[in-house]
């Protein structure tokens, strides 16, 4: 094994920035490639081959087996539930941390719709982190910020959320698992690049003849707990139907992910890096029909004693039930295996810089017949779908 991060194959790299932030010589730059995904580049003239970048790379730090407790839950606070993804797991945990003087890290869109990790110690900013962002988040300097808080404010609790590889990257950077650091990984399908999302937003802006200033992937005021969202310009709000939207639907088909996502080491229900794992409890209407709610239901894995301890502190904020791995994984396949790489992935990003925006976005559409079928299915009321599923 080489003594620098250059030894990591491109299809293995997570783009977590641990190597860049740990380098004592600052000779590692993390830059976007032609598809827009972040990869490290080493300035060999400055590098002293200390090996810290390799030592703190999550690719080389494997996750041991966990013994999770499995829950289905939703917030009792309906207002906060309406602002949150699925059942509001993140909001429940994050609120507790902030109320007790702690700090929360998570993914937010900035004013230019760039997905990046931020830190906050107030509830007003927490709203930026709530909700789904189906695009690769830039962790920026947040690993170093966590380290500084742990050192300078040892009494503060920290809650850091992200994809499993980002959580593994954080622990690899720190080199340990501090008592005051609590982590949550999401059930992740894979991540498209920010560059692709930018292209899509450009296309939407051209269609609207106005700049898109807001994008929500899973806004519940559109149609409840579904895969529909909305966009906003200064003058108009428009619904996004995830079943047929080019960016959204190509994401759901797994066509636009970072290369490492197709061999994800964390797509395993017993090898989760976070203290908790959170996601939508898809299929709850058949697994636990009495617990189903159109307002959203989350599944939550309490992966270790820290996760169970934290949940005990906040359990009164939730309606919850105990469930099983089988019931959670039935509709959450990425807890069992990575997304299979589609053949189209090899060409989906080609032309992103050269083709006119409308012609490039047309590459993201499914065949017309499939789009029509998915659109017709999306029009069926959710209550009817649930009855059909139960009958089947």
C-alpha positions in Angstrom: 0.0 0.0 0.0 1.3 3.4 -1.0 2.0 6.0 1.7 -0.3 8.6 0.2 -3.9 9.0 -0.6 -3.0 8.5 -4.3 -3.2 4.7 -3.6 -7.0 4.9 -3.2 -8.7 3.9 -6.5 -11.2 6.4 -7.9 -14.1 3.9 -7.6 -13.3 3.5 -3.9 -12.9 7.2 -2.9 -15.9 8.8 -1.0 -14.8 12.4 -1.4 -15.2 12.9 2.4 -12.2 15.3 2.7 -10.6 13.5 5.7 -7.3 13.3 3.9 -7.2 17.0 3.0 -8.1 18.1 6.5 -5.6 15.8 8.3 -2.6 16.6 6.1 0.0 18.5 8.1 1.6 20.0 5.0 -1.7 21.0 3.4 -0.5 19.5 0.2 -3.8 17.7 -0.6 -6.5 19.5 -2.6 -10.0 18.1 -3.1 -11.3 19.2 -6.4 -14.2 18.3 -8.7 -13.6 16.0 -11.7 -15.3 16.4 -15.1 -18.5 14.9 -13.6 -18.4 17.2 -10.6 -17.5 14.7 -8.0 -14.8 15.6 -5.4 -11.5 13.7 -5.5 -8.1 14.4 -3.7 -5.0 15.5 -5.6 -1.6 15.4 -3.9 1.1 18.0 -4.5 4.0 15.5 -4.6 6.6 18.3 -4.4 5.3 19.3 -0.9 4.3 15.8 0.4 6.6 14.3 3.0 5.1 10.8 2.8 4.0 10.9 6.4 1.1 8.5 5.7 -1.5 10.4 7.8 -3.8 10.7 4.8 -3.9 6.9 4.4 -4.1 6.2 8.1 -7.2 8.5 8.4 -8.9 7.4 5.2 -12.2 5.6 5.8 -11.5 3.2 2.9 -8.9 1.5 5.0 -10.9 1.7 8.3 -13.5 -1.1 8.3 -16.7 -1.1 10.3 -17.3 -3.9 12.8 -20.6 -5.7 13.2 -23.4 -3.9 15.1 -26.5 -5.3 16.9 -29.2 -2.7 16.2 -32.5 -2.2 17.9 -35.2 -1.5 15.2 -37.9 1.2 15.6 -40.6 2.8 13.6 -41.4 6.3 14.8 -42.8 9.8 14.1 -42.7 13.0 16.0 -45.7 13.9 18.2 -45.2 17.6 17.2 -47.3 17.9 14.0 -45.8 21.2 13.0 -42.2 20.0 13.2 -43.2 16.7 11.6 -44.6 18.6 8.6 -41.3 20.4 8.2 -39.2 17.2 8.4 -38.5 14.3 6.2 -40.5 11.1 6.9 -41.2 10.8 10.6 -38.8 13.5 11.8 -36.0 11.5 13.4 -33.4 14.1 12.7 -35.5 16.9 14.2 -36.2 15.0 17.4 -32.5 14.2 18.1 -31.2 17.6 16.9 -33.6 19.6 19.0 -32.5 17.8 22.1 -28.8 18.5 21.4 -29.5 22.2 20.8 -31.7 22.5 23.9 -28.9 21.2 26.0 -26.3 23.6 24.6 -24.8 21.4 21.9 -23.9 21.8 18.2 -25.5 20.1 15.2 -23.9 19.4 11.8 -25.8 18.5 8.7 -26.4 19.1 5.0 -28.1 22.4 3.9 -28.5 24.3 0.6 -26.9 27.7 0.6 -28.4 30.7 -1.3 -27.1 29.3 -4.6 -28.5 25.8 -3.9 -25.1 24.3 -3.3 -25.3 21.3 -0.9 -22.8 21.6 1.9 -22.4 20.7 5.5 -23.0 23.4 8.1 -22.9 23.7 11.9 -25.5 25.4 14.0 -26.3 26.0 17.6 -29.7 27.5 17.1 -33.1 26.2 16.1 -33.7 28.9 13.5 -30.9 27.5 11.3 -31.9 23.9 12.0 -34.7 24.3 9.4 -32.0 24.5 6.7 -30.8 21.0 7.5 -34.2 19.4 7.7 -35.5 17.6 4.6 -33.9 15.5 1.9 -31.1 16.7 -0.4 -30.5 14.1 -3.2 -27.1 15.5 -4.2 -23.6 15.0 -2.9 -22.9 17.3 0.1 -19.5 19.0 0.5 -18.3 18.4 4.1 -15.9 21.4 3.7 -14.0 22.0 7.0 -16.5 20.4 9.3 -14.4 17.5 10.5 -11.8 19.9 11.7 -14.6 22.0 13.3 -15.8 19.0 15.2 -12.3 18.3 16.4 -11.9 21.9 17.6 -15.2 21.9 19.5 -14.3 18.6 21.2 -11.0 20.2 22.3 -12.1 23.7 23.2 -15.6 22.9 24.6 -15.3 19.4 26.1 -18.7 19.8 27.9 -20.7 20.2 24.6 -22.5 17.4 22.9 -22.2 17.3 19.1 -24.7 15.7 16.7 -23.2 15.1 13.2 -25.4 13.7 10.4 -24.6 12.6 6.9 -24.2 9.7 4.5 -22.6 6.6 6.0 -19.3 7.3 4.2 -19.2 10.8 5.6 -19.7 9.5 9.1 -17.0 6.9 8.6 -14.8 9.7 7.2 -15.4 11.8 10.4 -14.4 8.9 12.7 -11.4 8.2 10.5 -10.3 11.8 10.7 -10.7 11.9 14.5 -9.0 8.5 15.0 -11.4 7.7 17.8 -15.1 7.8 18.8 -15.4 10.7 21.4 -18.0 10.3 24.1 -19.6 13.7 23.4 -19.9 13.0 19.7 -23.2 11.5 18.5 -23.7 10.5 14.9 -26.5 9.6 12.5 -26.1 8.1 9.1 -28.9 8.1 6.5 -30.2 5.1 4.5 -28.4 6.2 1.3 -29.1 5.1 -2.3 -26.2 7.0 -3.7 -25.4 10.6 -4.6 -25.4 12.5 -7.9 -22.9 15.4 -8.2 -23.5 19.0 -7.5 -22.5 19.8 -11.1 -25.4 17.7 -12.4 -27.8 19.3 -9.9 -26.6 22.8 -11.1 -27.3 21.8 -14.7 -30.7 20.7 -13.7 -31.4 23.9 -11.8 -30.2 25.9 -14.9 -32.7 24.0 -17.0 -35.6 24.6 -14.5 -34.7 28.3 -14.5 -34.8 28.5 -18.3 -38.2 26.7 -18.3 -39.5 29.1 -15.6 -37.9 32.2 -17.3 -36.8 33.1 -13.8 -34.1 32.1 -11.4 -34.9 29.1 -9.1 -34.4 30.3 -5.5 -35.7 27.3 -3.7 -35.8 23.5 -4.3 -37.4 21.0 -2.0 -37.2 17.3 -2.8 -39.8 16.0 -0.3 -42.0 19.0 0.7 -45.0 17.6 2.5 -47.2 20.6 1.7 -47.2 19.3 -1.9 -48.9 16.0 -1.4 -47.9 14.7 2.1 -45.4 11.9 2.6 -44.5 11.1 -1.0 -41.7 11.6 -3.5 -43.0 15.0 -4.7 -41.3 18.3 -4.1 -41.5 21.9 -5.3 -39.5 24.8 -6.8 -39.8 28.5 -6.2 -38.9 31.6 -8.1 -39.6 35.1 -6.8 -43.0 35.0 -8.3 -44.1 31.3 -8.7 -44.2 28.0 -6.9 -44.3 24.8 -8.9 -44.8 21.1 -8.0 -42.1 18.5 -8.9 -43.5 15.1 -9.6 -40.6 12.7 -8.7 -42.0 9.9 -10.9 -41.3 11.7 -14.1 -39.0 14.6 -13.3 -35.7 14.0 -15.2 -33.3 14.6 -12.3 -35.4 13.1 -9.6 -36.4 10.0 -11.6 -32.9 9.3 -12.8 -31.8 9.5 -9.2 -34.4 7.0 -8.2 -33.2 4.7 -11.0 -29.7 4.9 -9.7 -28.2 6.2 -12.9 -26.3 9.2 -11.7 -24.4 8.2 -8.5 -20.7 8.6 -7.6 -18.8 5.5 -8.6 -18.1 4.3 -5.1 -21.9 4.2 -4.4 -22.2 1.0 -6.5 -19.9 -0.9 -4.2 -20.9 0.8 -1.0 -19.3 -0.9 2.1 -22.0 0.5 4.3 -25.1 -1.0 2.5 -25.3 -3.5 5.2 -27.7 -3.4 8.1 -25.1 -4.8 10.5 -22.2 -2.5 9.4 -23.5 1.0 10.0 -21.0 3.6 11.2 -23.4 6.0 12.9 -24.8 5.7 16.4 -28.2 5.7 14.8 -29.4 5.1 11.2 -32.4 7.0 9.9 -34.6 6.8 6.9 -38.2 6.4 5.5 -40.1 3.4 6.8 -41.3 2.5 3.3 -43.8 -0.3 3.5 -45.0 0.5 7.0 -48.6 0.5 5.8 -48.3 -3.3 5.3 -45.7 -4.1 8.0 -47.5 -2.1 10.7 -50.8 -0.9 9.2 -52.1 0.6 12.5 -48.9 2.8 12.8 -49.1 4.2 9.3 -49.5 7.9 8.9 -49.8 10.0 5.8 -47.7 12.6 7.7 -44.7 10.3 7.5 -43.1 7.5 9.4 -39.3 6.9 9.9 -37.4 3.8 10.6 -34.6 4.1 13.0 -31.7 1.7 13.9 -30.1 2.2 17.3 -26.8 0.8 16.4 -25.0 0.9 19.7 -25.2 1.9 23.4 -24.8 5.6 22.6 -27.6 5.5 20.1 -29.9 3.7 22.6 -28.8 6.1 25.4 -29.7 9.2 23.2 -33.0 7.7 22.2 -34.0 7.2 25.8 -33.5 10.9 26.4 -35.9 11.9 23.7 -38.3 8.9 23.3 -41.2 11.0 24.8 -41.1 13.2 21.7 -42.1 10.3 19.5 -44.8 7.8 18.9 -42.9 4.7 18.2 -43.1 0.9 17.9 -40.5 -1.8 17.9 -40.1 -3.6 14.6 -37.7 -6.0 12.9 -34.8 -6.0 10.4 -37.0 -7.9 8.0 -39.8 -5.4 8.0 -37.5 -2.4 7.6 -35.4 -3.9 4.8 -38.4 -5.1 2.8 -38.6 -1.7 1.1 -35.2 -0.4 2.0 -32.9 -2.6 -0.1 -29.9 -0.3 0.4 -29.7 -1.7 4.0 -28.9 -5.0 2.4 -26.9 -4.3 -0.8 -25.5 -1.3 -2.8 -27.5 0.0 -5.8 -26.7 -2.0 -8.9 -24.9 0.1 -11.5 -27.1 0.6 -14.6 -25.4 0.4 -18.0 -26.3 4.0 -18.8 -24.1 5.2 -15.9 -21.1 5.0 -18.2 -22.5 7.7 -20.4 -25.0 9.7 -18.3 -22.5 12.5 -17.5 -21.0 12.7 -21.0 -21.9 16.1 -22.6 -22.6 17.8 -19.4 -20.2 20.6 -20.3 -20.7 20.7 -24.1 -24.4 19.9 -24.9 -27.1 22.6 -24.7 -28.8 22.4 -21.4 -32.2 21.1 -22.8 -30.4 18.5 -24.9 -28.3 17.3 -22.0 -31.3 17.1 -19.6 -33.1 15.0 -22.1 -30.5 12.2 -21.4 -31.9 11.9 -17.9 -35.5 11.0 -19.0 -36.7 7.4 -18.9 -38.3 6.0 -22.1 -41.7 7.7 -22.8 -43.8 4.6 -22.1 -42.3 4.2 -18.7 -42.8 7.9 -17.9 -46.5 7.6 -18.8 -47.0 4.6 -16.6 -45.1 6.1 -13.7 -47.1 9.3 -14.1 -50.4 7.5 -14.1 -49.4 5.5 -11.0 -48.4 8.8 -9.3 -51.9 10.1 -9.7 -53.5 7.3 -7.7 -54.4 8.7 -4.2 -52.1 7.3 -1.5 -55.1 5.8 0.5 -56.1 3.8 -2.6 -52.5 2.6 -3.1 -52.4 1.4 0.5 -55.7 -0.5 0.1 -54.4 -2.1 -3.1 -51.1 -3.2 -1.4 -53.0 -4.7 1.5 -55.3 -6.6 -0.8 -52.4 -7.9 -2.9 
